[in-house]
C-alpha cells in the first residue's frame, strides 16, 4: 500500500523557488497498475523519485506498506529501496561488458546472496521474460526490446513489491515497446504493483488507473 499525504517538493533555481509537487495526495493499493501522465515539467519524475525513495519531500507523509519513510535514516531508506522497489528506465542502464545473466545477477551480488541461490533466481527471472536463450549475450548482441527485458529482469530478480518504470518504451519501436509492456503487465498480474510514467496515450490507456499531472499537482479528484 502506498499512501502520500500533503507531499510538497520545492527546488531553488537561481533566485526562484520551483514547486515541483504541490500538496499531493495519492493512495495506491497492492497490485495496482497506474500510469502517471502529463506534460514535461508537470512533476512526474519528481513523484517517481519520491516513490522510489531516491528523494525526500519537503513536507508531507509517504507511507509504504505502513512504514513512514520520510523520517527514516538514509541507511534504512536504502535497505527498503533495495528490498521492496525495482526501477526500469528508458535508457536500460545495462553494463556493456557483462552478459544478460551477469547484469541480472548484480542486485543479488550487492545483497550478498549465496552463489547457488543467485544463479537459481537469475535463471528464473530470465525464463519469466523469455530470455533464457540470450543469457550469455552482451547488451550489444541484443535488440532494444531484449535489453529492456533484461533491465526488467534485473529490477525484479530480488522480488520487490513495487516496480517503477520511467518511459520504459521511449527508446523502442512499436513492436518492441508492446513486447516490453506485455512483460510488465504479466508481472503486474502476479501481484506486483506497477507504476509507469509515460507520454504515450496508448500506453496510458492500458493501465487500470491514470494519474494526470500538471504543475506539480494531480488533476481532478484525489487519486485514491
C-alpha positions in Angstrom: 0.0 0.0 0.0 1.3 3.5 -1.0 -0.1 6.5 0.9 1.1 10.0 0.1 -0.5 12.9 2.0 0.3 16.6 1.5 3.5 15.9 -0.3 5.5 19.1 -1.2 8.8 19.3 -3.1 10.5 22.6 -3.9 13.7 23.3 -5.7 15.7 26.5 -5.7 16.7 27.6 -9.2 18.7 30.8 -9.0 16.6 33.2 -7.0 13.4 31.4 -7.8 11.6 28.6 -5.9 10.1 26.0 -8.2 7.2 23.9 -6.7 7.7 20.5 -8.3 5.0 18.9 -6.2 2.1 20.8 -4.5 0.1 19.3 -1.6 -0.1 16.0 -3.4 -2.3 13.2 -2.1 -2.2 9.7 -3.6 -3.2 6.2 -2.5 -2.4 3.0 -4.4 -3.3 -0.5 -3.3 -1.1 -3.5 -3.5 -1.1 -4.9 -7.1 -2.3 -1.6 -8.7 -1.4 -0.7 -12.2 -1.2 3.1 -12.7 0.1 5.3 -15.5 1.4 8.8 -14.5 0.9 11.2 -17.3 1.3 14.9 -18.0 3.4 17.4 -19.9 7.2 17.9 -19.3 7.7 19.7 -16.1 4.4 18.6 -14.5 6.2 16.7 -11.7 6.0 13.1 -13.0 9.7 12.4 -12.5 9.8 14.1 -9.1 6.9 12.0 -8.0 8.6 8.8 -9.2 11.8 9.8 -7.3 9.8 10.3 -4.1 8.0 7.0 -4.5 11.4 5.2 -5.2 12.9 6.8 -2.1 15.5 8.5 -4.3 14.4 11.9 -3.0 12.7 13.2 0.2 9.7 15.6 0.2 10.0 19.0 1.9 6.7 18.3 3.6 4.0 15.6 3.9 3.9 11.9 4.6 4.9 8.9 2.5 3.9 5.6 4.0 5.0 2.4 2.1 3.3 -0.7 3.4 2.6 1.1 6.7 6.1 2.4 7.2 6.6 6.2 7.3 9.5 6.7 5.0 10.1 10.4 5.3 11.7 10.3 8.7 13.8 7.1 8.2 17.6 7.5 8.3 19.2 7.1 4.9 20.6 3.6 5.7 17.0 2.3 6.4 15.7 4.0 3.2 18.4 2.4 1.1 17.6 -1.0 2.6 13.9 -0.5 2.0 14.6 0.6 -1.6 16.8 -2.4 -2.2 14.3 -4.9 -0.8 11.0 -3.5 -1.9 11.4 -1.4 -5.0 12.5 -2.1 -8.6 13.4 0.5 -11.2 13.2 0.4 -15.0 14.4 3.4 -17.0 14.2 4.5 -20.6 17.9 4.1 -21.2 18.3 0.5 -19.9 21.5 1.2 -17.9 23.0 -2.2 -18.6 26.7 -2.8 -18.1 28.1 -3.3 -21.6 30.8 -5.8 -20.7 28.5 -8.1 -18.8 26.2 -10.8 -20.2 22.4 -10.6 -19.7 22.7 -13.1 -16.8 25.5 -11.2 -15.2 23.6 -7.9 -15.4 20.6 -9.5 -13.8 22.8 -11.1 -11.1 24.2 -7.7 -9.9 21.5 -6.8 -7.4 21.8 -10.2 -5.8 25.6 -9.9 -5.5 25.2 -6.5 -3.8 22.7 -8.0 -1.4 25.2 -10.8 -0.5 23.0 -13.7 -1.7 24.8 -17.1 -1.9 26.1 -18.0 -5.3 23.8 -21.0 -5.8 20.8 -19.0 -4.8 21.8 -16.2 -7.1 22.2 -18.4 -10.1 18.7 -20.0 -9.5 17.0 -16.6 -9.1 18.7 -15.3 -12.2 17.6 -18.3 -14.3 14.1 -17.9 -13.0 14.0 -14.2 -13.8 15.4 -14.7 -17.3 13.0 -17.5 -18.0 10.0 -15.5 -16.9 10.8 -12.9 -19.5 11.6 -15.3 -22.3 15.4 -14.5 -22.2 16.9 -17.9 -21.4 18.4 -18.3 -24.9 20.0 -14.8 -24.5 21.5 -15.4 -21.1 25.1 -15.4 -22.3 24.7 -12.4 -24.7 26.1 -9.0 -24.0 23.8 -5.9 -24.4 25.3 -5.1 -27.9 24.2 -8.5 -29.0 20.6 -7.9 -28.0 17.7 -6.0 -29.6 16.3 -2.9 -27.8 13.3 -4.9 -26.6 15.5 -7.7 -25.3 17.8 -5.2 -23.5 14.8 -3.6 -21.8 13.5 -7.1 -20.8 17.0 -7.7 -19.2 16.6 -4.5 -17.3 13.2 -5.6 -16.1 14.6 -9.0 -15.0 17.4 -7.1 -13.1 14.8 -4.9 -11.5 12.6 -7.8 -10.4 15.1 -10.5 -9.6 15.0 -9.5 -5.9 11.2 -9.9 -5.9 10.2 -6.3 -5.0 6.6 -5.4 -4.3 6.7 -2.2 -6.3 8.1 -1.6 -9.8 8.6 2.0 -11.1 9.0 2.3 -14.8 10.1 5.7 -16.3 9.2 5.9 -20.0 10.1 2.2 -20.4 9.2 2.2 -24.1 10.7 5.6 -25.0 13.7 4.2 -26.9 11.9 1.3 -28.6 10.0 0.8 -31.8 6.3 0.0 -31.5 6.7 -3.8 -31.7 9.5 -3.9 -29.1 7.5 -1.5 -26.9 4.5 -3.7 -27.0 6.7 -6.7 -26.1 8.0 -4.8 -23.0 4.6 -3.6 -21.8 3.2 -7.1 -22.1 6.2 -8.3 -19.9 5.5 -5.6 -17.3 1.8 -6.4 -17.3 2.5 -10.1 -16.8 4.4 -9.2 -13.7 1.6 -7.0 -12.5 -0.9 -9.9 -13.0 1.2 -11.8 -10.5 0.7 -9.1 -7.8 3.5 -6.7 -8.4 2.4 -3.0 -8.0 3.3 -1.3 -11.3 3.6 2.5 -11.8 4.5 3.7 -15.3 5.5 7.3 -16.2 4.7 7.8 -19.9 3.9 10.4 -22.5 2.2 7.8 -24.7 -1.6 8.0 -24.5 -2.0 4.4 -25.9 0.2 3.1 -23.1 -1.7 5.2 -20.5 -5.0 3.7 -21.7 -3.7 0.2 -20.9 -3.3 1.0 -17.2 -6.2 0.4 -14.8 -5.7 3.9 -13.3 -4.5 7.1 -14.9 -2.9 9.8 -12.8 -2.9 13.1 -14.8 -0.4 15.7 -13.5 0.1 19.3 -14.3 2.2 22.0 -12.5 3.1 19.6 -9.6 -0.5 18.6 -8.8 -2.8 15.7 -9.7 -5.7 16.9 -11.8 -9.3 16.0 -10.8 -10.4 14.4 -7.6 -7.7 12.8 -5.3 -6.2 9.7 -6.9 -7.4 7.1 -4.4 
